[in-house]
Amino acid sequence: MYDPEFTLDYAHFDSEAEGLREALTSTGNGYFCTRGTAEWEDMGEVHYPGTYSHGCYNRETTIMGGRPVLNEDLVNLPNWLVLKLRIEGEDAIRLETVDVLSYRHIYDIRTATVIREVRFRDRKGRETSLHSRRFVSMAHSHQAALSWTLTPENWSGRVELVSALDGRVTNRAVARYRDLEGRHLDPVSPRTFSPETIALKVQIRQSDIYIAQSARTCVFRDEDREPLEVDRELYQMEDYIQQVLEFDVTEGVPVRVEKMVAMFTSRDDAITEPLAAAGRHVLRFPDFAEAFDDHKAAWDELWDICDVRLPKEPRAQLLLRLHVSHVLQVCSRNTAKHDAGVPARGLNGEAYRGHVFWDELYVYPFLDMRMPEVTKGLILYRYRRLGEARAAAREAGYSGAMYPWQSGSDGTEETQTIHLNPISGQWDPDLSRNQRHVSAAIFYNVWRYYQATDDFDFLTDYGAEMMLEIARFWTSIAHYNPQRDRYEIHGVMGPDEFHERYPASDEAGLRNNAYTNVMVAWIAAKALEVLEHLSVSRQTALRVTDAERHTWARMSRKMFVPFHDGVISQFEGYEELEELDWEHYRSSYPNVQRMDRILKAEGKDPNRYKLAKQADTVMLFFLFDDNELRPLFERLGYRYDRELMRRTVDYYDRRTSHGSTLSFVTYAGVLAGFDPVSSWERFLVALESDVSDVQGGTTKEGIHMGVMAGTLDLLQRYYVGARIYGGVLMFRPQLTDRLDGVSFSMRYLGTPLRVQIHGDKLSVLAEAEGFRVPVRVGINGDVVELGPGESCQFRIPPAPEYADT
């Protein structure tokens, strides 16, 4: 019944694993997302029903030790799932109160549908089967649907179904946040719209966003389209409303229950207010079967664009598809209609408080080449917050735009100033807001989007303004050192995150983080290139001066990059730090990924040691390949060769704890060219990181968007080697023994392409349907232009042999 290539299947209930499974089997549509919690279970230590929607944030203050601590959270919205079964007036059925005869929890990846099949025996010996299906519609962004098929196997009698909307929920999914204020909803009113329909409206406390949900619940004989006559009893409070549906069931005769749900917020377009919209729409919704057909058709269209075939690696195939499903649940065409960024942990948990980080750097490459309109909408989230980025720069004494490390509702800095160390139980200072490289990532994302789409209007109307303001920020934070005849940047953190300052120093930040400085040199050069695309009037409107042009030209040639022992230094002075006894810590602790917390719990300062949470300097080789880095370093006056990359990667690999799953993605991509065996091993770890919860409990708090999308990008950009150079989509396949039979769709300059590898041949087809413009594709210097319906085939050159692999 279920396609194993598109199915997660849990054959028994496991209370310890349920939180993880709820996150992995969430269902969403790019507007809102709901965790895969069983409908009949309440919030507690085992189960956590959670529904989240883009932009629904709230700020609350917690008094900690007499000190006010302000945080903004993505709000857990009212629980629309509630559907409970009572038999002959007894308490509602829960798994812990019955004998479970059989249990399956299934996730249909292809349609993001949550399925449970349960048989149980209650305390009076009655045996019942329950088949549950539910989805959040990809076809209609405000729609969700839930269906039960209930069969009394050895009894007949009277049952009651409780169908409710529950606004009493709080944010408490993340244990380390539970000392912080988690109440975010105020009641407004319950309501009914018809005998079958209940509705609830709540208000987010500080942000004043209104949320409305409505639910239409009906009961049918299994094959009958006409609803059964049932007795209904209504109960409501300010923040909770339920109907109790009472009816008779007969032994062996299935009944079907359908709960159709609508959700709106006051942030939505084209409504008068959310409660009226929810009530109106839920009355118009079709039944479950018709709604599911629409939902499935929408997903089929997405899979035609986004599916990845990897037939020789069935486990990797399954997990890649799981990652596609989750990326699209957060970033779909529905998302593009709203003011939405990319929450680093998706829309199915509360880790990182639902904030937007730099993880979009790993998400956009997959979307750029398939649904660039979604990337465009997500980049506009940043553009709309350009004013706050400018204000932040001014307040810090800089010019241009300084984007926050953590962004939420309005683009102000949401990074906490203290962070709980779960090992020590202590609240430590958090200086991670000094990761100014988020602004460099935004610049990079805009340019890569433009390369993939040639969206000139977007570049001139929005992108260039952001890019030039970011370049201005870097101009103002950098300073010229005449002794070195170089520009330097002080007081920042790199992606590493374990180093916040120098040992024994009271001054936050580091000097000359190599990743940051090289990115700034690239930005300075690229800003000049962006100007060439703009009309004189647009340049005038953006107030570009000759002095700025001159400074950017100098910075592109004179940024300081630190080196030591023949490798690029993570930051200036890194070589003076102490070596860490990795062997000791790996033998003493079951998991050393968060070495910073371990060291702090031991009373030691992580800043003293040569270690890294994740790839930092190595990121340069991930974002740029040799064709880009070589001229960049040579323009700076530094010698560059492939051995520099190899030495640098090897050096930091031995000193990196991979405390972020993004690190496995980065290393897998960088190693693909010279250590394919190790690259594939990291790729497999990255694939398993969420589904197997390799960090030991973090995935239940929300999936990792960056690593899920990053694995898809690894296949596309690093293993198949699809990159854009000078208006040509070039391929440089790696690990071809693993890739035999791989195929996927792409979209370049608006033209849909089908890419396949068979043996030592790579073929590209420009599809006639949807064709926009001729595209140039190539491999190893052999370039072909494709028109509508045309295809080409290239021979893949043999991979070079490397020693020590």
Secondary structure, DSSP 8 states (H G I E B T S, - for coil): ---GGGEEEE-S--TTTHHHHHHHT-EE-SSEEE----TT--SSSS----EEETT-EEEEEEEETTEEEEEEEE----B---EEEEETT-----GGGSEEEEEEEEEETTTTEEEEEEEEE-TT--EEEEEEEEEE-SSSTTEEEEEEEEEESS--EEEEEEEEEE-------SGGGTTS----EEEEEEEEEETTEEEEEEEETTT--EEEEEEEEEEEETT-SSB---EEEEEEETTEEEEEEEEEE-TT--EEEEEEEEEEETT-SS-S-HHHHHHHHHHH---HHHHHHHHHHHHHHHHHHH-EE-TT-HHHHHHHHHHHHHHHHHSSHHHHTS----BTTTTS--GGGG-B-STHHHHHHHHHTT-HHHHHHHHHHHHHTHHHHHHHHHHTT--S----SSB-SSSS----SEEEETTTTEEEE--GGG-THHHHHHHHHHHHHHHHH--HHHIIIIIHHHHHHHHHHHHHHEEEETTTTEEEEEEE--TT-S-SB-TT--SBSEE--HHHHHHHHHHHHHHHHHHHTS-HHHHHHTT--HHHHHHHHHHHHHB---EETTEE-SSTTGGGSB---HHHHHHH-S--TTHHHHHHHTT--GGGBS-BSS-STTHHHHHS-HHHHHHHHHHHT----HHHHHHHHHHHHTTB---STHHHHHHHHHHTTT-HHHHHHHHHHHHHHHHTTTTSS-GGG---HHHHHHHHHIIIIIIS--EEETTEEEE----HHHHTT-EEEEEETTEEEEEEEETTEEEEEE-STT--S-EEEEETTEEEEE-TT-EEEEE-------TT-
